[in-house]
Amino acid sequence: ERQSLSGSLAVDSAAVTVRGLPASAVRVSDDIVVVAEAEAGDADDSPQGPLRTVDVDVVLSEDVRLEGFGLKTRLNGALKLTKRPSSDLAGTGSLQLEDVTYEAYGQALEVSRGQLVFNGPLDAPVLDIRAERTVDETRVGIDIDGTPDALSSTLFLEPSLPDAEAFSLLLTGRPLESAGESGDTA
């Protein structure tokens, strides 16, 4: 008997707090081959075995919140989850990050654009994120694009200044010449 799951799931309210990455979040290199014997009861056709097919539409709306690693956001969007006997669970669709706050290294950044686009494995969405801040008359930020395994980032600064100055403003909120100062006077 083949086990399958299909249907729709509307998630109107949820609160997810990520305190750390699970050990399984570490990927095995492509040049590693894992050989293991199946234990009794693990056969694919076992009634207690894993789901062989999945076809579920998931819609996140209203009050679905995610918090972790300095990020606090509300998620909104839809994913179609699919699995076939010969493949892992995959997703297609997109999630938007709304009402976002991000704090890292003691600095708060405004996330003006945030989207996760899924078209395959759930652990490989395409990220499209812009985090920025304004210091005095200067707007500084970072655009992050790509998958978690192949991220690219681009600094931007308006008006234009050297990259070292952009990093200083982004990470410390101060110009480069005063970034090392503690603010105390002798």
Contacts in CASP RR format, 6 or more apart in sequence:
PFRMAT RR
TARGET T0000
AUTHOR 0000-0000-0000
METHOD contacts of the structure
MODEL  1
ERQSLSGSLAVDSAAVTVRGLPASAVRVSDDIVVVAEAEAGDADDSPQGP
LRTVDVDVVLSEDVRLEGFGLKTRLNGALKLTKRPSSDLAGTGSLQLEDV
TYEAYGQALEVSRGQLVFNGPLDAPVLDIRAERTVDETRVGIDIDGTPDA
LSSTLFLEPSLPDAEAFSLLLTGRPLESAGESGDTA
1 45 0 8 1.000
1 47 0 8 1.000
2 45 0 8 1.000
2 52 0 8 1.000
2 53 0 8 1.000
2 85 0 8 1.000
3 47 0 8 1.000
3 49 0 8 1.000
3 50 0 8 1.000
3 51 0 8 1.000
3 52 0 8 1.000
3 53 0 8 1.000
4 51 0 8 1.000
4 52 0 8 1.000
4 53 0 8 1.000
4 54 0 8 1.000
4 55 0 8 1.000
5 51 0 8 1.000
5 53 0 8 1.000
5 54 0 8 1.000
5 55 0 8 1.000
5 56 0 8 1.000
6 53 0 8 1.000
6 54 0 8 1.000
6 55 0 8 1.000
6 56 0 8 1.000
7 55 0 8 1.000
7 56 0 8 1.000
7 57 0 8 1.000
8 56 0 8 1.000
8 57 0 8 1.000
8 58 0 8 1.000
8 59 0 8 1.000
9 56 0 8 1.000
9 57 0 8 1.000
9 58 0 8 1.000
9 59 0 8 1.000
10 59 0 8 1.000
10 61 0 8 1.000
11 58 0 8 1.000
11 59 0 8 1.000
11 60 0 8 1.000
11 61 0 8 1.000
11 64 0 8 1.000
12 61 0 8 1.000
12 62 0 8 1.000
12 63 0 8 1.000
12 64 0 8 1.000
13 62 0 8 1.000
13 63 0 8 1.000
13 64 0 8 1.000
14 60 0 8 1.000
14 63 0 8 1.000
14 64 0 8 1.000
14 65 0 8 1.000
15 65 0 8 1.000
15 67 0 8 1.000
16 64 0 8 1.000
16 65 0 8 1.000
16 66 0 8 1.000
16 67 0 8 1.000
17 67 0 8 1.000
17 68 0 8 1.000
18 66 0 8 1.000
18 67 0 8 1.000
18 68 0 8 1.000
18 69 0 8 1.000
19 68 0 8 1.000
20 68 0 8 1.000
20 69 0 8 1.000
25 123 0 8 1.000
27 149 0 8 1.000
28 34 0 8 1.000
41 48 0 8 1.000
41 49 0 8 1.000
42 49 0 8 1.000
43 49 0 8 1.000
44 50 0 8 1.000
44 52 0 8 1.000
44 85 0 8 1.000
51 83 0 8 1.000
52 83 0 8 1.000
52 84 0 8 1.000
52 85 0 8 1.000
53 83 0 8 1.000
53 84 0 8 1.000
53 85 0 8 1.000
54 81 0 8 1.000
54 82 0 8 1.000
54 83 0 8 1.000
54 89 0 8 1.000
55 80 0 8 1.000
55 81 0 8 1.000
55 82 0 8 1.000
56 80 0 8 1.000
56 81 0 8 1.000
57 78 0 8 1.000
57 79 0 8 1.000
57 80 0 8 1.000
57 81 0 8 1.000
58 78 0 8 1.000
58 79 0 8 1.000
58 80 0 8 1.000
58 81 0 8 1.000
59 77 0 8 1.000
59 78 0 8 1.000
60 75 0 8 1.000
60 76 0 8 1.000
60 77 0 8 1.000
60 78 0 8 1.000
60 79 0 8 1.000
60 95 0 8 1.000
61 76 0 8 1.000
61 77 0 8 1.000
63 74 0 8 1.000
64 74 0 8 1.000
64 75 0 8 1.000
64 76 0 8 1.000
65 72 0 8 1.000
65 73 0 8 1.000
65 74 0 8 1.000
65 75 0 8 1.000
66 72 0 8 1.000
66 73 0 8 1.000
66 74 0 8 1.000
66 75 0 8 1.000
67 73 0 8 1.000
70 102 0 8 1.000
70 103 0 8 1.000
70 104 0 8 1.000
71 100 0 8 1.000
71 101 0 8 1.000
71 102 0 8 1.000
72 100 0 8 1.000
72 101 0 8 1.000
72 102 0 8 1.000
73 97 0 8 1.000
73 98 0 8 1.000
73 99 0 8 1.000
73 100 0 8 1.000
73 101 0 8 1.000
73 111 0 8 1.000
74 97 0 8 1.000
74 98 0 8 1.000
74 99 0 8 1.000
74 100 0 8 1.000
75 95 0 8 1.000
75 96 0 8 1.000
75 97 0 8 1.000
75 98 0 8 1.000
76 95 0 8 1.000
76 96 0 8 1.000
76 98 0 8 1.000
77 93 0 8 1.000
77 94 0 8 1.000
77 95 0 8 1.000
77 96 0 8 1.000
78 93 0 8 1.000
78 94 0 8 1.000
79 91 0 8 1.000
79 92 0 8 1.000
79 93 0 8 1.000
79 94 0 8 1.000
79 95 0 8 1.000
79 118 0 8 1.000
80 91 0 8 1.000
80 92 0 8 1.000
80 93 0 8 1.000
81 89 0 8 1.000
81 90 0 8 1.000
81 91 0 8 1.000
81 122 0 8 1.000
82 89 0 8 1.000
82 90 0 8 1.000
82 91 0 8 1.000
82 92 0 8 1.000
83 89 0 8 1.000
83 90 0 8 1.000
88 121 0 8 1.000
89 121 0 8 1.000
89 122 0 8 1.000
90 118 0 8 1.000
90 120 0 8 1.000
90 121 0 8 1.000
90 122 0 8 1.000
91 118 0 8 1.000
91 119 0 8 1.000
91 120 0 8 1.000
91 121 0 8 1.000
91 122 0 8 1.000
92 118 0 8 1.000
92 119 0 8 1.000
92 120 0 8 1.000
93 117 0 8 1.000
93 118 0 8 1.000
93 119 0 8 1.000
94 115 0 8 1.000
94 116 0 8 1.000
94 117 0 8 1.000
94 118 0 8 1.000
95 115 0 8 1.000
95 116 0 8 1.000
95 118 0 8 1.000
95 125 0 8 1.000
96 114 0 8 1.000
96 115 0 8 1.000
97 111 0 8 1.000
97 114 0 8 1.000
97 115 0 8 1.000
97 116 0 8 1.000
97 129 0 8 1.000
100 110 0 8 1.000
100 111 0 8 1.000
100 114 0 8 1.000
101 108 0 8 1.000
101 110 0 8 1.000
101 111 0 8 1.000
102 108 0 8 1.000
102 109 0 8 1.000
102 110 0 8 1.000
102 111 0 8 1.000
102 131 0 8 1.000
103 109 0 8 1.000
105 171 0 8 1.000
107 133 0 8 1.000
107 170 0 8 1.000
107 171 0 8 1.000
107 172 0 8 1.000
107 173 0 8 1.000
108 133 0 8 1.000
109 131 0 8 1.000
109 132 0 8 1.000
109 133 0 8 1.000
109 141 0 8 1.000
109 170 0 8 1.000
110 131 0 8 1.000
110 132 0 8 1.000
110 133 0 8 1.000
111 129 0 8 1.000
111 130 0 8 1.000
111 131 0 8 1.000
112 130 0 8 1.000
112 131 0 8 1.000
112 132 0 8 1.000
113 128 0 8 1.000
113 129 0 8 1.000
113 130 0 8 1.000
114 127 0 8 1.000
114 128 0 8 1.000
114 129 0 8 1.000
114 130 0 8 1.000
115 127 0 8 1.000
115 128 0 8 1.000
115 129 0 8 1.000
116 125 0 8 1.000
116 126 0 8 1.000
116 127 0 8 1.000
116 128 0 8 1.000
117 125 0 8 1.000
117 126 0 8 1.000
117 128 0 8 1.000
118 125 0 8 1.000
118 126 0 8 1.000
119 126 0 8 1.000
123 148 0 8 1.000
124 147 0 8 1.000
124 148 0 8 1.000
124 149 0 8 1.000
125 147 0 8 1.000
125 148 0 8 1.000
126 145 0 8 1.000
126 146 0 8 1.000
126 147 0 8 1.000
127 144 0 8 1.000
127 145 0 8 1.000
127 146 0 8 1.000
127 147 0 8 1.000
127 148 0 8 1.000
127 151 0 8 1.000
128 144 0 8 1.000
128 145 0 8 1.000
128 146 0 8 1.000
129 143 0 8 1.000
129 144 0 8 1.000
129 145 0 8 1.000
130 141 0 8 1.000
130 142 0 8 1.000
130 143 0 8 1.000
130 144 0 8 1.000
131 141 0 8 1.000
131 142 0 8 1.000
131 144 0 8 1.000
132 139 0 8 1.000
132 140 0 8 1.000
132 141 0 8 1.000
132 142 0 8 1.000
132 156 0 8 1.000
133 139 0 8 1.000
133 140 0 8 1.000
133 141 0 8 1.000
133 169 0 8 1.000
133 170 0 8 1.000
133 173 0 8 1.000
134 140 0 8 1.000
135 169 0 8 1.000
135 173 0 8 1.000
135 174 0 8 1.000
135 175 0 8 1.000
138 157 0 8 1.000
138 158 0 8 1.000
138 159 0 8 1.000
138 161 0 8 1.000
138 169 0 8 1.000
139 156 0 8 1.000
139 157 0 8 1.000
139 158 0 8 1.000
140 155 0 8 1.000
140 156 0 8 1.000
140 157 0 8 1.000
140 158 0 8 1.000
140 166 0 8 1.000
140 169 0 8 1.000
140 170 0 8 1.000
141 155 0 8 1.000
141 156 0 8 1.000
141 157 0 8 1.000
141 166 0 8 1.000
141 170 0 8 1.000
142 153 0 8 1.000
142 154 0 8 1.000
142 155 0 8 1.000
142 156 0 8 1.000
142 170 0 8 1.000
143 153 0 8 1.000
143 154 0 8 1.000
143 156 0 8 1.000
144 151 0 8 1.000
144 152 0 8 1.000
144 153 0 8 1.000
145 151 0 8 1.000
145 152 0 8 1.000
145 153 0 8 1.000
145 154 0 8 1.000
146 152 0 8 1.000
155 163 0 8 1.000
155 166 0 8 1.000
155 167 0 8 1.000
155 170 0 8 1.000
156 166 0 8 1.000
157 165 0 8 1.000
157 166 0 8 1.000
157 169 0 8 1.000
161 169 0 8 1.000
164 176 0 8 1.000
165 175 0 8 1.000
165 176 0 8 1.000
168 174 0 8 1.000
168 175 0 8 1.000
168 176 0 8 1.000
168 179 0 8 1.000
169 175 0 8 1.000
172 179 0 8 1.000
172 180 0 8 1.000
173 179 0 8 1.000
174 180 0 8 1.000
174 181 0 8 1.000
END
